[in-house]
Amino acid sequence: MSETIPALLVLADGTTYRGFSFGAIGTTIGEVVFNTGMTGYQEVLTDPSYCGQIVIFTYPELGNTGINPEDEESSKPYVKGAIARNICHKPSNWRSTQSLPDYLNQHHIPAIYGLDTRALTRKIRTVGAMNGGISTTILDETELLEMVQAAPSMTGLNLVKEVTTDITYEWTESTIEPWEFNLEAISNTNKETYTVVALDFGVKRNILRRLASYGCRVIVVRADTTAEEILKYNPDGIFLSNGPGDPAAVTEGITTAKALLQSEKPIFGICMGHQILGHALGAETFKLKFGHRGLNQPAGLQTRVEITSQNHSFAIDPNSLPVETVEISHFNLNDQTVAGVRHKTLPIFSVQYHPEASPGPHDADYLFEQFVLEMQKVKASN
């Protein structure tokens, strides 16, 4: 039984935690971050934006509902490892096809449970996100610490190349019918098909589903696709997806986004796409102390507030934005970091959070509607 196999967690500052394995046998190194969501562990594990990271789940028990194919955000889990307080080995849910420990073991993801995740999260909040290692085979603290300290920092790391698609493909699946929402807005906007080219920096499937639900024909291309290649599809709009790592290091994406600005086509960015768009517009990004990862982050401006799902380590520096052409549309109301921007004259906007919110609230789903309406306006004027 996996609960009898000892596991060791070592942080880059030398702090150690001992627990038990609930994943694969072996060793993994990554940046240790925490997610405060009470649901959605499967979506977190398979979100490409978590590539290179070991995730602390603050919810006290994982695995109760097991694993099912419908809730995967990509073809496999991208996390380096997982940390939990308690684990359910025998899930109970009508959609479940596999237990969480079996799933992690199948995909060779080490994981540790049985430690004080509250204390660990408080430490990360106080000190900041840092590299760490989980091992079931190296139980000597000094040996594992040496490996952790030799690992590269997330700052300056381009991880997009590890998660972007290998091929160009068309996405057609919309949100699964029993879970469809915002039907009135969808029915008002999807009377005509609009071609959207999605630049894949690590896109989540539910983003593509929301675009399809709003009537978009979605063509997904590699992150290093040039603006010239994108414009050959004659798109009505361009989407810049979420993704992992340091946005400043994704130079090919920034170059493409900068060139696409000249097309004056509607552009919508989410998370990494928001940061890359910021760079293309002339702004800079910086690394947050511990990032935002959860389902209840308030974002807004003036009298409008949205409760949002967020997952990011970097943010746009508000002082670097070119105020003559770009304005801030949303702030994160917890720490006043930039959560959204829009161009003052062009149909270009982006948000730092996840309006597809899988899991999470649907407050920001209107942004997909806004993107379609921008495409309608541009198409009608041509």
Secondary structure, 3 states (H helix, E strand, C coil): CHHHCEEEEEECCCCEEEEEECCCCCEEEEEEEEECCCCCHHHHHCCHHHCCEEEEECCCEECCCCECHHHCCCCCCCCCEEEECEECCCCCCCCCCECHHHHHHHCCCCEEECCCHHHHHHHHHHHCCEEEEEECCCCCHHHHHHHHHHCCCCCCCCCHHHHCCCCCEEECCCCCHHHCCCHHHHHHHCCCCEEEEEECCCCCHHHHHHHHHCCEEEEEECCCCCHHHHHCCCCCEEEECCCCCCHHHCHHHHHHHHHHHCCCCCEEEECHHHHHHHHHCCCCEEEEEEEEEEEEEEEEECCEEEEEEEEEEEEECHHHCCCCCEEEEEEECCCCCEEEEEECCCCEEEECCECCCCCCCCCCCHHHHHHHHHHHHHHHHC
